Amino acid sequence: MTELGRIERPEAEGFRAGRKLYLVPLVYSPADPPADYVAMLARYWGGVREHLRRLEDRIGVATRLYHETVPAPGAEGMEIVRQVNIRSHEVCQLRVEAGATLEALEDPEMLAETIDWQRCLMIGLTTQKVIQLIWGNYREASKRRYEEMARRLDATLGAGEAGLLFLLEDHQLQFPSGIQVFYVAPPALDEIHRWQRNRSQSEAAGAAGEAPDGD
């Protein structure tokens, strides 16, 4: 994947003729987020908007929109985006108003199956046999889900078009050949990563401190 800062203007002209995909990492807010995290989110999405503006100025306006967990196109899909992440919805809405089209990225059955297997893994299983069975089914469902995403991207992103994709960072999507992917990563993304690591470490330390000492 290519980052914005590495694109020189002569090179940017060459990208205009091919298929382009602007990849925005999806960042969500925890329930009742503290003020410092809210500020980081605001900086992150402000940075996303600025990076996208510069990309679109240089190599092409995004006319196709794609969003993880959205299996429907158009207005129905936009309502799902609004429910999933209000900030990515704001970014999409501006482009829809300018003429962009939201495509259905997900197959509804594949998405539902993957979510169901994921839920099974989260319920606190105790036997390795069952854990391995569910984990294997989850990986297979995820593989088929991402393959379908790639197929839909390839089928809907036309020659010379630019697309905008919102996707979690830990995805397994293999992008179709012939599509140049540009990674949108504002500086605030590193801040959010540090905040999340520190929170996880604090929670782990707190859980260790509450564990029985065995006396």
KELO-25754 format. One record per residue: residue in one letter; x, z, y of N, C-alpha, C in turn. Coordinates in steps of 0.2 Angstrom, whole numbers, plus 2048, in hexadecimal, padded with zeros to 3 digits. Example, Ala and Ser with C-alpha at 12.3 -4.5 7.8 and 13.67 -1.06 7.14 Angstrom:
a8428277E483E8277EA8428277F0
s8408237F58448247FB840827800
! end
This chain:
m8048007FA800800800804800806
t8027FD80C8057FD812803801817
e80780581B805809820805805827
l80180782C800804832807803836
g80B80883681180883A816803837
r81580183181A7FC82E8187F5830
i8137F48338117ED8348137EA83B
e8187E683B81A7E38418157DD843
r8147DB8498107D684C8107D0848
p8167CD8478177C68448147C783D
e8157CD83A8137CE83380C7CE833
a8097D28388027D38387FE7CC838
e8007C783B7FD7C183C7FD7BE835
g8027BF8308017BC82A7FC7C0825
f7FA7C68277F57CA8237EE7C7825
r7ED7C482A7E67C282C7E37BD828
a7E77B98247E47B48207E27B7819
g7E57BC8177E37BF8107DE7C4811
r7DC7C780B7D77CC80A7DB7D380B
k7D87D780F7DB7DD8117D67E3810
l7D97E980E7D57EF80D7D87F5811
y7D47F88157D67FE8197D4804815
l7D98088127D780D80E7D7814811
v7D28178127D181E8167D0823811
p7D58288107D482E80C7CE83280E
l7C98338097C383780B7C583E80B
v7C48428107C58498117BE84C813
y7BD85180F7B785580F7B885C812
s7B385F8157B38668187B186B813
p7B48718127B187680E7AB879811
a7A787D80D7A28808107A4886815
d7A188681B7A388B8207AA88A822
p7AD8848247B48848257B688882B
p7BC88B82B7BF88E8317C0889836
a7C188C83C7C28888427C8884842
d7CD88683F7D388283F7D387C83A
y7CF87D8357CE8778317C9872834
v7C48748387BF87083B7C386C840
a7C886F8447CC86C8497D1866845
m7D386883F7D786383C7D385D839
l7CD85E8377C98598357C785483B
a7C68578417C58538477CB84F849
r7D18528487D784E8497D8848844
y7D684A83E7D78458397D283F83A
w7CC84083B7C783B83C7C8837842
g7CB83B8477CD83784D7D383284C
g7D78358487DD8318467DB82B842
v7D682C83E7D48268397D182183E
r7CD8238437CA81E8477CF81A84B
e7D481E84D7D981A8517DD81584D
h7DF8188477E38138427DF80D841
l7D980E83F7D580883E7D4803843
r7D38068497D380284F7D97FD850
r7DF80184F7E57FD84F7E67F884A
l7E47FA8447E47F583E7E07EF83F
e7DA7F08427D57EB8437D77E6848
d7DA7E984E7DD7E58537E27E0851
r7E67E384C7EC7DF84A7EB7DA844
i7E77DC83F7E67D78397DF7D6837
g7DA7D883B7D37D68397CE7DC839
v7C87DB83C7C37E083C7C07E0835
a7BE7E78337BB7E882C7B47E682C
t7B27E18287AB7DF8287A87E1821
r7AC7E481C7A97E68167AB7EE816
l7A67F28147A77F98147A67FB80D
y7AA80080A7A98038047AA80A804
h7A680E8007A78158017A68187FA
e7AB81D7F87AA8207F17A38247F1
t7A08247EA79A8277E97948237EC
v79581D7EE78F8197F178E8137ED
p7888147E978680E7E47818097E7
a77F80A7EE77A8067F177D8027F7
p77B7FC7F877D7F97FF7797FA804
g77B7F880A7767F88107747FF812
a76E7FF81576B80581876B80B813
e76980980D76980F807770812806
g77580D80677B81080577E81480B
m77C81281177E81581777B81D817
e77581D81577282481477682880F
i77882580A77C82980578382B808
v78682780C78C82881078B82E814
r78582E81878483381D78383A819
q78083A81377F84081078684380D
v78A83E80B79184080879684280D
n79783F81279C84081779A83E81E
i79884282279584082979A83C82D
r7A183E82C7A683B8307A883482E
s7A88338287A982C8257A3828827
h79D82B827797827829797825830
e79A82983579B82783C79F82183C
v7A58218387A981B8397A6815836
c7A281683179F81082E79980D833
q79581283679081083A79280C840
l79880D84379A80984879B802846
r79E80184079F7FB83D7997F783B
v7947FB83878E7F883678A7F583D
e78A7F98427877F784878B7F084B
a7917EF8497957EA84C7947E4847
g7907E584178F7DF83D7927E0836
a7967E58347997E682E7937E8828
t7957E78227907E881D7937ED818
l78F7F28167917F781178F7F480A
e7947F48067937F27FF7927F77FA
a78F7F67F578E7FB7EF7957FB7EB
l7998017EC79F8017E979E8047E2
e7998087E079980B7DA7938087D6
d7948097CF78F8087CA78B80E7C9
p78580F7CB7818167CA7828197C4
e7828167BE7828197B878981B7B6
m78E8177B87958197B779781F7BB
l79481F7C27968257C679282B7C3
a78C82B7C17898317BF78C8337B8
e78E82F7B47918317AE7988357AF
t79C8327B47A28357B67A183C7B9
i79C83D7BD79A8437C07988487BB
d7948467B679284B7B179784D7AD
w79C8497AB7A284B7A77A68507AB
q7A784F7B17AA8537B67A785A7B6
r7A185A7B779D8607B779E8647B1
c79E8617AB79F8647A57A68687A5
l7AB8657A87B28687A87B286E7AC
m7AD86E7B17AE8747B67AA87A7B4
i7A787A7AE7A28807AC7A68857A8
g7AC8857A77B088A7A47B088A79C
l7B28847997B28837927B788878F
t7B68897897BB88E7857BF88B77F
t7BC88677C7BF8837767C387D778
q7C987C7757CD8767777CA870774
k7C787076F7C486A76C7BF867770
v7BB86C7737B58697787B886777E
i7BD86B7817C18697877C4862786
q7C78617817CB85A7807C585577F
l7C085677C7BB85177B7B884F782
i7B68547867B385378C7B884F791
w7BE8527917C484F7957C5848793
g7C584678D7C683F78B7C083B78D
n7BA83D78D7B483978F7B4838797
y7B683E79A7B783D7A27BC8387A4
r7C28387A07C78337A27C482C7A1
e7C182B79B7BF82479A7B982279F
a7B58277A07AF8257A57B28237AC
s7B88277AE7BB8267B47BE81F7B4
k7C281E7AF7C58177AE7C08117AF
r7BA8127AC7B680C7AD7B380C7B4
r7B28127B67AF8127BD7B480F7C2
y7BA8107C27BF80D7C77C08067C5
e7BF8047BF7C07FD7BE7BA7F97C1
e7B47FC7C17AE7F97C47AF7F97CB
m7B27FE7CE7B37FE7D57B87F87D7
a7BD7F77D37C27F27D57BE7EB7D4
r7BA7EA7CF7B67E47CE7B27E37D4
r7AE7E87D77AA7E77DC7AE7E57E3
l7B37E87E47B87E77E97BA7DF7E9
d7BC7DD7E37BE7D67E27B97D17E3
a7B37D37E17AD7CE7E27AA7CE7E9
t7AB7D37ED7A77D37F37AC7D27F9
l7B27D37F97B77D27FE7B97CB7FE
g7B77C78037B87C08037BF7BE806
a7C17B88057C77B58087C87B780F
g7CD7BA8117CF7BB8187CB7C181B
e7C77C48177C37CA81A7C77D0819
a7C57D581E7C87DC81D7C27E181B
g7C47E58177BF7EA8157C27F1816
l7BD7F68177BF7FD8187BC801812
l7C180580F7BF8098097C081080A
f7BB8148097BC81C8097BC81E802
l7C28228007C38247F97C782A7F9
l7C682E7F47CA8347F47D18337F2
e7D68377F47DD8367F37DF8357EC
d7DB8397E77DE83A7E07DA8347DC
h7D982F7DF7D58297DC7DA8267D6
q7D78227D27DA81E7CD7D98177CE
l7D78157D37D580E7D47DB8097D5
q7DB8047D07E07FF7D17DD7F97D5
f7E07F87DA7DD7F37DF7DE7EC7DC
p7D97E77DD7DA7E07DB7E07DD7DE
s7E37D87DA7E87D47DD7E57D07E2
g7EA7CF7E77E87CA7ED7E57CE7F2
i7E47D57F27E27D97F77E77DD7FA
q7E97DD8007EE7E18037EB7E7806
v7ED7ED8037EA7F38057EF7F780A
f7EB7F98107EE7FD8157EC804815
y7F18098147EF8108147EE81381B
v7E981681C7E78198237E9820822
a7EE8238257F082A8247F282D82A
p7ED82F82E7EF8338357F3839833
p7F783B8387FC8418377F8847835
a7F28488377EE84E8367EC84E82E
l7ED84982A7EC8498237F184E820
d7F784E8227FD8538207FB85A822
e7F885B8287F58628297F0864825
i7EC8608237E686281E7E9863817
h7EE85F8157F186180F7F486880F
r7F88698147FB8708147F6876814
w7F18758187EB87A8197E887B812
q7E787580E7E48768077E9879802
r7EF8788037F487B7FE7F4882800
n7F58848067F588B8087EF88F806
r7E988C8077E388F8047E38907FD
s7E588B7F97E588C7F27EA8917F0
q7F08927F37F58977F17F289E7F3
s7EF89E7F87EC8A57FA7E68A77F5
e7E28A27F37DD8A47EF7E08A67E8
a7E58A27E67E88A47DF7EC8AB7E0
a7EF8AC7E57F28B37E67ED8B87E6
g7E78B77E97E18BC7E97DF8BD7E2
a7DE8B87DF7DB8B87D87E08BC7D3
a7E68BB7D47EC8BE7D07EB8C67D2
g7EA8C77D87EA8CE7DA7E48D27D8
e7DF8CE7D67D98D27D47D88D27CC
a7DD8CF7C97DD8CF7C27DF8D67BF
p7DB8D77B97DD8DE7B67E48DF7B4
d7E78E57B57EE8E67B37EF8E77AC
g7EA8E87A87EB8E87A17EB8F079E
d7EB8F57A37EB8FC7A17E58FE79E
! end
